[in-house]
């Protein structure tokens, strides 16, 4: 296998391993399907690289069709995350699969209706693909995974560069550039998995410190535990759903007069430190919102008991 083609294949396998590790680390959350979609996209790219190395994709039209199919799979993880809320997150995966089929439809049309012709990708589809990649990067931009997400986005854009706006779909892909892009994606995936693995250990230390400070101030260790779990979920799902949780929590807090607000960087408690009457309701509300995205076991692992205290 030529080195220029073998390097993307190896990078794809590394990405598959990173995606499987991510699925394990995110177990108990609605982000697991997104990790499996990422692994499937990397596996599809590995198959494309292997077929190309064996001489199965020789003409530019077939290469473009194969890469469009890979591009369709690569957009599934972010689409899966955008629908990651119980109870509809399971059915949402059928919508994600349908989206992949629609994006890859020009490739199927070219193969079945116009054999030997390149896929005709509409300009709207090109802009849509670009928008999804950018949304994926921005979703994690302000989180611990921000750098890793940006690296993955750059690599992904390079891999699907021929389907970007104002780019010729038949433009020579270049195995060397594909290798660089594939390793960017693999590097970002490994870094993100490593950060997710290290997050619980670091979070427990910070959580203990926050709990002690909160107790001295009358904030209560339960609020600190909820805050730690909320921040852990922020690192898993990104900004889109985190801000939605904060919006729903703050609406209830305002209507009931709780002296606390939930923001992107965690829970902020004010008011009289000796006033504890509202805390039980606030905790139940926060836990109910988290359960739309995580299991009880996950909450226990991230400092939130399934039982009310």
ChimeraX commands (.cxc) that place a marker at each C-alpha (Angstrom):
marker #1 position 0.00,0.00,0.00 radius 0.5
marker #1 position 1.52,3.37,-1.00 radius 0.5
marker #1 position 2.51,5.52,1.94 radius 0.5
marker #1 position 0.43,8.50,0.74 radius 0.5
marker #1 position -2.68,6.30,0.72 radius 0.5
marker #1 position -1.74,4.15,3.72 radius 0.5
marker #1 position -1.44,7.13,6.06 radius 0.5
marker #1 position -5.11,8.18,5.63 radius 0.5
marker #1 position -6.14,4.55,6.17 radius 0.5
marker #1 position -4.15,4.35,9.40 radius 0.5
marker #1 position -5.52,7.71,10.56 radius 0.5
marker #1 position -9.05,6.48,9.90 radius 0.5
marker #1 position -8.46,3.43,12.09 radius 0.5
marker #1 position -7.11,5.65,14.85 radius 0.5
marker #1 position -10.25,7.78,14.56 radius 0.5
marker #1 position -12.41,4.67,14.86 radius 0.5
marker #1 position -10.62,3.78,18.10 radius 0.5
marker #1 position -11.07,7.35,19.39 radius 0.5
marker #1 position -14.79,7.23,18.54 radius 0.5
marker #1 position -15.23,3.92,20.36 radius 0.5
marker #1 position -13.42,5.36,23.38 radius 0.5
marker #1 position -15.68,8.40,23.21 radius 0.5
marker #1 position -18.78,6.19,23.15 radius 0.5
marker #1 position -17.56,4.38,26.25 radius 0.5
marker #1 position -16.68,7.59,28.09 radius 0.5
marker #1 position -20.05,9.15,27.19 radius 0.5
marker #1 position -22.03,6.07,28.25 radius 0.5
marker #1 position -25.25,6.98,29.95 radius 0.5
marker #1 position -25.74,10.11,27.86 radius 0.5
marker #1 position -27.61,10.82,24.65 radius 0.5
marker #1 position -24.26,11.67,23.01 radius 0.5
marker #1 position -23.37,7.99,22.52 radius 0.5
marker #1 position -25.08,7.71,19.09 radius 0.5
marker #1 position -23.02,10.67,17.86 radius 0.5
marker #1 position -19.84,8.82,18.83 radius 0.5
marker #1 position -21.00,5.74,16.92 radius 0.5
marker #1 position -21.78,7.88,13.88 radius 0.5
marker #1 position -18.26,9.31,14.08 radius 0.5
marker #1 position -16.82,5.81,14.19 radius 0.5
marker #1 position -18.95,4.82,11.19 radius 0.5
marker #1 position -17.76,7.84,9.22 radius 0.5
marker #1 position -14.13,7.02,10.00 radius 0.5
marker #1 position -14.71,3.40,8.99 radius 0.5
marker #1 position -16.26,4.53,5.70 radius 0.5
marker #1 position -13.19,6.66,5.01 radius 0.5
marker #1 position -10.94,3.71,5.85 radius 0.5
marker #1 position -12.81,1.57,3.31 radius 0.5
marker #1 position -12.53,4.31,0.68 radius 0.5
marker #1 position -8.78,4.62,1.32 radius 0.5
marker #1 position -8.30,0.86,1.09 radius 0.5
marker #1 position -10.29,0.61,-2.15 radius 0.5
marker #1 position -8.34,3.48,-3.64 radius 0.5
marker #1 position -5.06,1.84,-2.63 radius 0.5
marker #1 position -6.13,-1.37,-4.38 radius 0.5
marker #1 position -6.85,0.54,-7.59 radius 0.5
marker #1 position -10.62,0.27,-7.32 radius 0.5
marker #1 position -11.19,4.02,-7.73 radius 0.5
marker #1 position -9.28,5.21,-10.76 radius 0.5
marker #1 position -11.39,7.83,-12.52 radius 0.5
marker #1 position -12.19,11.23,-10.96 radius 0.5
marker #1 position -15.96,10.65,-11.16 radius 0.5
marker #1 position -15.92,7.48,-9.04 radius 0.5
marker #1 position -13.50,9.08,-6.60 radius 0.5
marker #1 position -15.81,12.06,-6.18 radius 0.5
marker #1 position -18.83,9.80,-5.62 radius 0.5
marker #1 position -17.00,7.77,-2.98 radius 0.5
marker #1 position -15.81,10.90,-1.20 radius 0.5
marker #1 position -19.33,12.34,-1.22 radius 0.5
marker #1 position -20.58,9.22,0.54 radius 0.5
marker #1 position -17.85,9.65,3.16 radius 0.5
marker #1 position -18.77,13.33,3.52 radius 0.5
marker #1 position -22.40,12.37,4.13 radius 0.5
marker #1 position -21.38,10.07,7.00 radius 0.5
marker #1 position -19.01,12.68,8.44 radius 0.5
marker #1 position -21.89,15.13,8.98 radius 0.5
marker #1 position -23.97,12.64,10.97 radius 0.5
marker #1 position -22.30,13.14,14.40 radius 0.5
marker #1 position -23.24,16.81,14.72 radius 0.5
marker #1 position -26.76,16.13,13.44 radius 0.5
marker #1 position -27.07,13.39,16.05 radius 0.5
marker #1 position -26.00,15.80,18.80 radius 0.5
marker #1 position -28.51,18.41,17.69 radius 0.5
marker #1 position -31.32,15.95,18.42 radius 0.5
marker #1 position -29.80,14.44,21.57 radius 0.5
marker #1 position -32.72,14.85,23.96 radius 0.5
marker #1 position -34.86,12.14,25.47 radius 0.5
marker #1 position -37.24,10.64,24.60 radius 0.5
marker #1 position -36.92,11.42,20.88 radius 0.5
marker #1 position -33.15,10.92,20.60 radius 0.5
marker #1 position -33.62,7.30,19.47 radius 0.5
marker #1 position -36.02,8.09,16.65 radius 0.5
marker #1 position -33.84,11.07,15.74 radius 0.5
marker #1 position -31.15,8.66,14.48 radius 0.5
marker #1 position -33.46,7.67,11.61 radius 0.5
marker #1 position -33.59,11.35,10.65 radius 0.5
marker #1 position -29.79,11.48,10.81 radius 0.5
marker #1 position -29.57,8.44,8.54 radius 0.5
marker #1 position -32.06,10.04,6.15 radius 0.5
marker #1 position -29.93,13.18,6.03 radius 0.5
marker #1 position -26.88,11.09,5.13 radius 0.5
marker #1 position -28.87,9.44,2.34 radius 0.5
marker #1 position -30.01,12.80,0.97 radius 0.5
marker #1 position -26.47,14.21,0.98 radius 0.5
marker #1 position -25.14,11.09,-0.75 radius 0.5
marker #1 position -28.04,11.01,-3.25 radius 0.5
marker #1 position -26.08,12.78,-6.03 radius 0.5
marker #1 position -23.48,10.01,-5.85 radius 0.5
marker #1 position -26.15,7.31,-6.11 radius 0.5
marker #1 position -27.84,9.19,-8.94 radius 0.5
marker #1 position -24.57,9.44,-10.85 radius 0.5
marker #1 position -23.86,5.73,-10.41 radius 0.5
marker #1 position -27.34,4.49,-11.33 radius 0.5
marker #1 position -28.64,7.03,-13.82 radius 0.5
marker #1 position -25.48,8.49,-15.36 radius 0.5
marker #1 position -22.73,5.86,-15.01 radius 0.5
marker #1 position -19.29,7.40,-15.35 radius 0.5
marker #1 position -20.53,10.91,-14.55 radius 0.5
marker #1 position -19.49,12.88,-11.46 radius 0.5
marker #1 position -22.07,13.65,-8.75 radius 0.5
marker #1 position -23.91,16.90,-9.34 radius 0.5
marker #1 position -23.88,18.57,-5.91 radius 0.5
marker #1 position -26.15,21.60,-5.72 radius 0.5
marker #1 position -24.81,24.88,-4.36 radius 0.5
marker #1 position -27.33,24.82,-1.48 radius 0.5
marker #1 position -26.08,21.39,-0.44 radius 0.5
marker #1 position -22.49,22.64,-0.50 radius 0.5
marker #1 position -23.34,25.57,1.78 radius 0.5
marker #1 position -25.34,23.27,4.04 radius 0.5
marker #1 position -22.39,20.91,4.44 radius 0.5
marker #1 position -20.08,23.81,5.25 radius 0.5
marker #1 position -22.58,25.16,7.77 radius 0.5
marker #1 position -22.84,21.83,9.58 radius 0.5
marker #1 position -19.08,21.54,9.95 radius 0.5
marker #1 position -18.88,25.07,11.34 radius 0.5
marker #1 position -21.79,24.42,13.72 radius 0.5
marker #1 position -19.98,21.35,15.05 radius 0.5
marker #1 position -16.86,23.43,15.75 radius 0.5
marker #1 position -18.76,26.31,17.34 radius 0.5
marker #1 position -20.80,23.95,19.52 radius 0.5
marker #1 position -17.62,23.07,21.45 radius 0.5
marker #1 position -15.67,26.29,20.91 radius 0.5
marker #1 position -16.11,27.53,24.49 radius 0.5
marker #1 position -15.63,24.12,26.13 radius 0.5
marker #1 position -12.61,22.09,27.12 radius 0.5
marker #1 position -12.85,20.37,23.72 radius 0.5
marker #1 position -12.70,23.64,21.78 radius 0.5
marker #1 position -9.23,23.16,20.32 radius 0.5
marker #1 position -9.86,19.50,19.49 radius 0.5
marker #1 position -13.16,20.37,17.79 radius 0.5
marker #1 position -11.47,23.05,15.72 radius 0.5
marker #1 position -8.73,20.65,14.62 radius 0.5
marker #1 position -11.34,18.07,13.62 radius 0.5
marker #1 position -13.33,20.69,11.70 radius 0.5
marker #1 position -10.25,21.84,9.76 radius 0.5
marker #1 position -9.39,18.25,8.86 radius 0.5
marker #1 position -12.97,17.51,7.88 radius 0.5
marker #1 position -13.19,20.57,5.64 radius 0.5
marker #1 position -9.98,19.52,3.89 radius 0.5
marker #1 position -11.28,15.99,3.37 radius 0.5
marker #1 position -14.53,17.22,1.79 radius 0.5
marker #1 position -12.97,20.27,0.17 radius 0.5
marker #1 position -14.14,19.34,-3.32 radius 0.5
marker #1 position -17.76,19.74,-2.21 radius 0.5
marker #1 position -17.34,23.15,-0.65 radius 0.5
marker #1 position -18.90,26.22,-2.32 radius 0.5
marker #1 position -17.14,27.50,-5.44 radius 0.5
marker #1 position -14.95,24.38,-5.71 radius 0.5
marker #1 position -14.85,22.00,-8.67 radius 0.5
marker #1 position -16.01,18.53,-7.59 radius 0.5
marker #1 position -13.63,16.89,-10.06 radius 0.5
marker #1 position -10.59,18.73,-8.76 radius 0.5
marker #1 position -7.73,16.35,-8.05 radius 0.5
marker #1 position -8.01,15.29,-4.41 radius 0.5
marker #1 position -4.34,14.68,-3.60 radius 0.5
marker #1 position -3.38,11.76,-1.37 radius 0.5
marker #1 position -0.84,13.78,0.60 radius 0.5
marker #1 position -3.39,16.44,1.53 radius 0.5
marker #1 position -5.87,13.70,2.43 radius 0.5
marker #1 position -3.26,12.21,4.75 radius 0.5
marker #1 position -2.75,15.54,6.52 radius 0.5
marker #1 position -6.51,16.05,6.86 radius 0.5
marker #1 position -7.12,12.52,8.11 radius 0.5
marker #1 position -4.45,12.86,10.79 radius 0.5
marker #1 position -5.89,16.20,11.86 radius 0.5
marker #1 position -9.23,14.48,12.45 radius 0.5
marker #1 position -7.54,11.57,14.23 radius 0.5
marker #1 position -5.50,13.92,16.43 radius 0.5
marker #1 position -8.57,15.91,17.39 radius 0.5
marker #1 position -10.45,12.72,18.22 radius 0.5
marker #1 position -7.64,11.35,20.39 radius 0.5
marker #1 position -7.26,14.67,22.22 radius 0.5
marker #1 position -11.02,14.90,22.86 radius 0.5
marker #1 position -11.14,11.31,24.17 radius 0.5
marker #1 position -8.17,12.00,26.41 radius 0.5
marker #1 position -9.78,15.12,27.79 radius 0.5
marker #1 position -13.01,13.24,28.47 radius 0.5
marker #1 position -11.08,10.54,30.30 radius 0.5
marker #1 position -9.23,13.08,32.44 radius 0.5
marker #1 position -12.32,15.25,33.10 radius 0.5
marker #1 position -13.91,13.12,35.90 radius 0.5
marker #1 position -10.69,13.04,37.98 radius 0.5
marker #1 position -10.16,16.79,37.68 radius 0.5
marker #1 position -13.87,17.47,38.16 radius 0.5
marker #1 position -13.97,15.53,41.43 radius 0.5
marker #1 position -11.15,17.62,42.89 radius 0.5
marker #1 position -12.81,20.85,41.84 radius 0.5
marker #1 position -16.21,19.57,42.96 radius 0.5
marker #1 position -14.94,18.82,46.46 radius 0.5
marker #1 position -13.44,22.28,46.75 radius 0.5
marker #1 position -16.63,23.90,45.50 radius 0.5
marker #1 position -18.72,21.82,47.90 radius 0.5
marker #1 position -16.63,22.88,50.87 radius 0.5
marker #1 position -16.83,26.55,49.91 radius 0.5
marker #1 position -20.55,26.29,49.24 radius 0.5
marker #1 position -21.15,24.68,52.61 radius 0.5
marker #1 position -19.29,27.44,54.41 radius 0.5
marker #1 position -21.35,30.01,52.55 radius 0.5
marker #1 position -24.61,28.21,53.08 radius 0.5
marker #1 position -24.84,27.15,49.43 radius 0.5
marker #1 position -24.94,23.45,50.22 radius 0.5
marker #1 position -22.91,20.57,48.84 radius 0.5
marker #1 position -25.89,19.37,46.76 radius 0.5
marker #1 position -25.83,22.53,44.66 radius 0.5
marker #1 position -22.10,22.12,44.10 radius 0.5
marker #1 position -22.65,18.51,43.01 radius 0.5
marker #1 position -25.36,19.56,40.57 radius 0.5
marker #1 position -23.09,22.31,39.26 radius 0.5
marker #1 position -20.28,19.80,38.67 radius 0.5
marker #1 position -22.61,17.45,36.78 radius 0.5
marker #1 position -23.96,20.30,34.68 radius 0.5
marker #1 position -20.43,21.32,33.68 radius 0.5
marker #1 position -19.57,17.71,32.84 radius 0.5
marker #1 position -22.62,17.57,30.58 radius 0.5
marker #1 position -21.49,20.81,28.95 radius 0.5
marker #1 position -18.25,19.11,27.94 radius 0.5
marker #1 position -20.19,16.16,26.52 radius 0.5
marker #1 position -22.96,17.87,24.55 radius 0.5
marker #1 position -21.46,21.28,23.87 radius 0.5
marker #1 position -23.09,24.68,23.95 radius 0.5
marker #1 position -26.37,24.07,22.11 radius 0.5
marker #1 position -28.10,21.90,24.71 radius 0.5
marker #1 position -26.22,23.37,27.68 radius 0.5
marker #1 position -27.61,26.83,26.97 radius 0.5
marker #1 position -31.06,25.32,26.47 radius 0.5
marker #1 position -30.88,23.66,29.91 radius 0.5
marker #1 position -29.78,26.95,31.45 radius 0.5
marker #1 position -32.64,28.78,29.75 radius 0.5
marker #1 position -35.25,26.36,31.07 radius 0.5
marker #1 position -33.77,26.35,34.58 radius 0.5
marker #1 position -33.58,30.14,34.74 radius 0.5
marker #1 position -37.18,30.49,33.57 radius 0.5
marker #1 position -38.34,28.33,36.49 radius 0.5
marker #1 position -35.95,30.09,38.89 radius 0.5
marker #1 position -37.31,33.50,37.94 radius 0.5
marker #1 position -40.94,32.46,38.19 radius 0.5
marker #1 position -40.39,30.98,41.67 radius 0.5
marker #1 position -38.05,33.65,42.96 radius 0.5
marker #1 position -34.98,31.46,43.53 radius 0.5
marker #1 position -31.79,33.46,44.21 radius 0.5
marker #1 position -29.78,31.45,41.68 radius 0.5
marker #1 position -29.15,31.44,37.96 radius 0.5
marker #1 position -27.60,28.85,35.68 radius 0.5
marker #1 position -25.17,30.09,33.04 radius 0.5
marker #1 position -22.73,28.49,30.64 radius 0.5
marker #1 position -20.00,28.49,33.28 radius 0.5
marker #1 position -22.16,26.94,36.00 radius 0.5
marker #1 position -24.57,27.76,38.80 radius 0.5
marker #1 position -24.46,31.19,40.46 radius 0.5
marker #1 position -26.12,31.46,43.86 radius 0.5
marker #1 position -26.96,34.73,45.58 radius 0.5
marker #1 position -29.31,36.00,48.23 radius 0.5
marker #1 position -29.32,35.19,51.93 radius 0.5
marker #1 position -26.89,32.28,52.60 radius 0.5
marker #1 position -29.12,31.11,55.48 radius 0.5
marker #1 position -32.19,30.79,53.24 radius 0.5
marker #1 position -32.36,27.12,52.25 radius 0.5
marker #1 position -36.06,26.65,51.58 radius 0.5
marker #1 position -35.75,26.94,47.80 radius 0.5
marker #1 position -32.79,24.58,47.34 radius 0.5
marker #1 position -34.74,21.32,47.27 radius 0.5
marker #1 position -37.00,22.55,44.47 radius 0.5
marker #1 position -34.04,23.95,42.55 radius 0.5
marker #1 position -32.19,20.64,42.77 radius 0.5
marker #1 position -35.22,18.64,41.65 radius 0.5
marker #1 position -35.69,20.97,38.70 radius 0.5
marker #1 position -32.04,20.77,37.72 radius 0.5
marker #1 position -31.97,16.99,38.00 radius 0.5
marker #1 position -35.14,16.67,35.93 radius 0.5
marker #1 position -33.54,18.74,33.17 radius 0.5
marker #1 position -30.37,16.67,33.25 radius 0.5
marker #1 position -32.34,13.42,33.01 radius 0.5
marker #1 position -33.46,14.47,29.53 radius 0.5
marker #1 position -29.87,13.83,28.47 radius 0.5
marker #1 position -28.25,11.48,30.98 radius 0.5
marker #1 position -29.05,8.40,33.01 radius 0.5
marker #1 position -29.20,8.09,36.78 radius 0.5
marker #1 position -25.96,6.09,36.78 radius 0.5
marker #1 position -24.24,8.89,34.88 radius 0.5
marker #1 position -25.47,11.42,37.43 radius 0.5
marker #1 position -24.11,9.29,40.24 radius 0.5
marker #1 position -20.74,9.12,38.53 radius 0.5
marker #1 position -20.72,12.90,38.18 radius 0.5
marker #1 position -21.64,13.83,41.74 radius 0.5
marker #1 position -25.43,13.93,41.52 radius 0.5
marker #1 position -27.36,11.27,43.43 radius 0.5
marker #1 position -30.49,9.86,41.90 radius 0.5
marker #1 position -32.23,10.26,45.24 radius 0.5
marker #1 position -33.38,13.57,46.67 radius 0.5
marker #1 position -31.54,14.61,49.78 radius 0.5
marker link #1:1,2 radius 0.2
marker link #1:2,3 radius 0.2
marker link #1:3,4 radius 0.2
marker link #1:4,5 radius 0.2
marker link #1:5,6 radius 0.2
marker link #1:6,7 radius 0.2
marker link #1:7,8 radius 0.2
marker link #1:8,9 radius 0.2
marker link #1:9,10 radius 0.2
marker link #1:10,11 radius 0.2
marker link #1:11,12 radius 0.2
marker link #1:12,13 radius 0.2
marker link #1:13,14 radius 0.2
marker link #1:14,15 radius 0.2
marker link #1:15,16 radius 0.2
marker link #1:16,17 radius 0.2
marker link #1:17,18 radius 0.2
marker link #1:18,19 radius 0.2
marker link #1:19,20 radius 0.2
marker link #1:20,21 radius 0.2
marker link #1:21,22 radius 0.2
marker link #1:22,23 radius 0.2
marker link #1:23,24 radius 0.2
marker link #1:24,25 radius 0.2
marker link #1:25,26 radius 0.2
marker link #1:26,27 radius 0.2
marker link #1:27,28 radius 0.2
marker link #1:28,29 radius 0.2
marker link #1:29,30 radius 0.2
marker link #1:30,31 radius 0.2
marker link #1:31,32 radius 0.2
marker link #1:32,33 radius 0.2
marker link #1:33,34 radius 0.2
marker link #1:34,35 radius 0.2
marker link #1:35,36 radius 0.2
marker link #1:36,37 radius 0.2
marker link #1:37,38 radius 0.2
marker link #1:38,39 radius 0.2
marker link #1:39,40 radius 0.2
marker link #1:40,41 radius 0.2
marker link #1:41,42 radius 0.2
marker link #1:42,43 radius 0.2
marker link #1:43,44 radius 0.2
marker link #1:44,45 radius 0.2
marker link #1:45,46 radius 0.2
marker link #1:46,47 radius 0.2
marker link #1:47,48 radius 0.2
marker link #1:48,49 radius 0.2
marker link #1:49,50 radius 0.2
marker link #1:50,51 radius 0.2
marker link #1:51,52 radius 0.2
marker link #1:52,53 radius 0.2
marker link #1:53,54 radius 0.2
marker link #1:54,55 radius 0.2
marker link #1:55,56 radius 0.2
marker link #1:56,57 radius 0.2
marker link #1:57,58 radius 0.2
marker link #1:58,59 radius 0.2
marker link #1:59,60 radius 0.2
marker link #1:60,61 radius 0.2
marker link #1:61,62 radius 0.2
marker link #1:62,63 radius 0.2
marker link #1:63,64 radius 0.2
marker link #1:64,65 radius 0.2
marker link #1:65,66 radius 0.2
marker link #1:66,67 radius 0.2
marker link #1:67,68 radius 0.2
marker link #1:68,69 radius 0.2
marker link #1:69,70 radius 0.2
marker link #1:70,71 radius 0.2
marker link #1:71,72 radius 0.2
marker link #1:72,73 radius 0.2
marker link #1:73,74 radius 0.2
marker link #1:74,75 radius 0.2
marker link #1:75,76 radius 0.2
marker link #1:76,77 radius 0.2
marker link #1:77,78 radius 0.2
marker link #1:78,79 radius 0.2
marker link #1:79,80 radius 0.2
marker link #1:80,81 radius 0.2
marker link #1:81,82 radius 0.2
marker link #1:82,83 radius 0.2
marker link #1:83,84 radius 0.2
marker link #1:84,85 radius 0.2
marker link #1:85,86 radius 0.2
marker link #1:86,87 radius 0.2
marker link #1:87,88 radius 0.2
marker link #1:88,89 radius 0.2
marker link #1:89,90 radius 0.2
marker link #1:90,91 radius 0.2
marker link #1:91,92 radius 0.2
marker link #1:92,93 radius 0.2
marker link #1:93,94 radius 0.2
marker link #1:94,95 radius 0.2
marker link #1:95,96 radius 0.2
marker link #1:96,97 radius 0.2
marker link #1:97,98 radius 0.2
marker link #1:98,99 radius 0.2
marker link #1:99,100 radius 0.2
marker link #1:100,101 radius 0.2
marker link #1:101,102 radius 0.2
marker link #1:102,103 radius 0.2
marker link #1:103,104 radius 0.2
marker link #1:104,105 radius 0.2
marker link #1:105,106 radius 0.2
marker link #1:106,107 radius 0.2
marker link #1:107,108 radius 0.2
marker link #1:108,109 radius 0.2
marker link #1:109,110 radius 0.2
marker link #1:110,111 radius 0.2
marker link #1:111,112 radius 0.2
marker link #1:112,113 radius 0.2
marker link #1:113,114 radius 0.2
marker link #1:114,115 radius 0.2
marker link #1:115,116 radius 0.2
marker link #1:116,117 radius 0.2
marker link #1:117,118 radius 0.2
marker link #1:118,119 radius 0.2
marker link #1:119,120 radius 0.2
marker link #1:120,121 radius 0.2
marker link #1:121,122 radius 0.2
marker link #1:122,123 radius 0.2
marker link #1:123,124 radius 0.2
marker link #1:124,125 radius 0.2
marker link #1:125,126 radius 0.2
marker link #1:126,127 radius 0.2
marker link #1:127,128 radius 0.2
marker link #1:128,129 radius 0.2
marker link #1:129,130 radius 0.2
marker link #1:130,131 radius 0.2
marker link #1:131,132 radius 0.2
marker link #1:132,133 radius 0.2
marker link #1:133,134 radius 0.2
marker link #1:134,135 radius 0.2
marker link #1:135,136 radius 0.2
marker link #1:136,137 radius 0.2
marker link #1:137,138 radius 0.2
marker link #1:138,139 radius 0.2
marker link #1:139,140 radius 0.2
marker link #1:140,141 radius 0.2
marker link #1:141,142 radius 0.2
marker link #1:142,143 radius 0.2
marker link #1:143,144 radius 0.2
marker link #1:144,145 radius 0.2
marker link #1:145,146 radius 0.2
marker link #1:146,147 radius 0.2
marker link #1:147,148 radius 0.2
marker link #1:148,149 radius 0.2
marker link #1:149,150 radius 0.2
marker link #1:150,151 radius 0.2
marker link #1:151,152 radius 0.2
marker link #1:152,153 radius 0.2
marker link #1:153,154 radius 0.2
marker link #1:154,155 radius 0.2
marker link #1:155,156 radius 0.2
marker link #1:156,157 radius 0.2
marker link #1:157,158 radius 0.2
marker link #1:158,159 radius 0.2
marker link #1:159,160 radius 0.2
marker link #1:160,161 radius 0.2
marker link #1:161,162 radius 0.2
marker link #1:162,163 radius 0.2
marker link #1:163,164 radius 0.2
marker link #1:164,165 radius 0.2
marker link #1:165,166 radius 0.2
marker link #1:166,167 radius 0.2
marker link #1:167,168 radius 0.2
marker link #1:168,169 radius 0.2
marker link #1:169,170 radius 0.2
marker link #1:170,171 radius 0.2
marker link #1:171,172 radius 0.2
marker link #1:172,173 radius 0.2
marker link #1:173,174 radius 0.2
marker link #1:174,175 radius 0.2
marker link #1:175,176 radius 0.2
marker link #1:176,177 radius 0.2
marker link #1:177,178 radius 0.2
marker link #1:178,179 radius 0.2
marker link #1:179,180 radius 0.2
marker link #1:180,181 radius 0.2
marker link #1:181,182 radius 0.2
marker link #1:182,183 radius 0.2
marker link #1:183,184 radius 0.2
marker link #1:184,185 radius 0.2
marker link #1:185,186 radius 0.2
marker link #1:186,187 radius 0.2
marker link #1:187,188 radius 0.2
marker link #1:188,189 radius 0.2
marker link #1:189,190 radius 0.2
marker link #1:190,191 radius 0.2
marker link #1:191,192 radius 0.2
marker link #1:192,193 radius 0.2
marker link #1:193,194 radius 0.2
marker link #1:194,195 radius 0.2
marker link #1:195,196 radius 0.2
marker link #1:196,197 radius 0.2
marker link #1:197,198 radius 0.2
marker link #1:198,199 radius 0.2
marker link #1:199,200 radius 0.2
marker link #1:200,201 radius 0.2
marker link #1:201,202 radius 0.2
marker link #1:202,203 radius 0.2
marker link #1:203,204 radius 0.2
marker link #1:204,205 radius 0.2
marker link #1:205,206 radius 0.2
marker link #1:206,207 radius 0.2
marker link #1:207,208 radius 0.2
marker link #1:208,209 radius 0.2
marker link #1:209,210 radius 0.2
marker link #1:210,211 radius 0.2
marker link #1:211,212 radius 0.2
marker link #1:212,213 radius 0.2
marker link #1:213,214 radius 0.2
marker link #1:214,215 radius 0.2
marker link #1:215,216 radius 0.2
marker link #1:216,217 radius 0.2
marker link #1:217,218 radius 0.2
marker link #1:218,219 radius 0.2
marker link #1:219,220 radius 0.2
marker link #1:220,221 radius 0.2
marker link #1:221,222 radius 0.2
marker link #1:222,223 radius 0.2
marker link #1:223,224 radius 0.2
marker link #1:224,225 radius 0.2
marker link #1:225,226 radius 0.2
marker link #1:226,227 radius 0.2
marker link #1:227,228 radius 0.2
marker link #1:228,229 radius 0.2
marker link #1:229,230 radius 0.2
marker link #1:230,231 radius 0.2
marker link #1:231,232 radius 0.2
marker link #1:232,233 radius 0.2
marker link #1:233,234 radius 0.2
marker link #1:234,235 radius 0.2
marker link #1:235,236 radius 0.2
marker link #1:236,237 radius 0.2
marker link #1:237,238 radius 0.2
marker link #1:238,239 radius 0.2
marker link #1:239,240 radius 0.2
marker link #1:240,241 radius 0.2
marker link #1:241,242 radius 0.2
marker link #1:242,243 radius 0.2
marker link #1:243,244 radius 0.2
marker link #1:244,245 radius 0.2
marker link #1:245,246 radius 0.2
marker link #1:246,247 radius 0.2
marker link #1:247,248 radius 0.2
marker link #1:248,249 radius 0.2
marker link #1:249,250 radius 0.2
marker link #1:250,251 radius 0.2
marker link #1:251,252 radius 0.2
marker link #1:252,253 radius 0.2
marker link #1:253,254 radius 0.2
marker link #1:254,255 radius 0.2
marker link #1:255,256 radius 0.2
marker link #1:256,257 radius 0.2
marker link #1:257,258 radius 0.2
marker link #1:258,259 radius 0.2
marker link #1:259,260 radius 0.2
marker link #1:260,261 radius 0.2
marker link #1:261,262 radius 0.2
marker link #1:262,263 radius 0.2
marker link #1:263,264 radius 0.2
marker link #1:264,265 radius 0.2
marker link #1:265,266 radius 0.2
marker link #1:266,267 radius 0.2
marker link #1:267,268 radius 0.2
marker link #1:268,269 radius 0.2
marker link #1:269,270 radius 0.2
marker link #1:270,271 radius 0.2
marker link #1:271,272 radius 0.2
marker link #1:272,273 radius 0.2
marker link #1:273,274 radius 0.2
marker link #1:274,275 radius 0.2
marker link #1:275,276 radius 0.2
marker link #1:276,277 radius 0.2
marker link #1:277,278 radius 0.2
marker link #1:278,279 radius 0.2
marker link #1:279,280 radius 0.2
marker link #1:280,281 radius 0.2
marker link #1:281,282 radius 0.2
marker link #1:282,283 radius 0.2
marker link #1:283,284 radius 0.2
marker link #1:284,285 radius 0.2
marker link #1:285,286 radius 0.2
marker link #1:286,287 radius 0.2
marker link #1:287,288 radius 0.2
marker link #1:288,289 radius 0.2
marker link #1:289,290 radius 0.2
marker link #1:290,291 radius 0.2
marker link #1:291,292 radius 0.2
marker link #1:292,293 radius 0.2
marker link #1:293,294 radius 0.2
marker link #1:294,295 radius 0.2
marker link #1:295,296 radius 0.2
marker link #1:296,297 radius 0.2
marker link #1:297,298 radius 0.2
marker link #1:298,299 radius 0.2
marker link #1:299,300 radius 0.2
marker link #1:300,301 radius 0.2
marker link #1:301,302 radius 0.2
marker link #1:302,303 radius 0.2
marker link #1:303,304 radius 0.2
marker link #1:304,305 radius 0.2
marker link #1:305,306 radius 0.2
marker link #1:306,307 radius 0.2
marker link #1:307,308 radius 0.2
marker link #1:308,309 radius 0.2
view
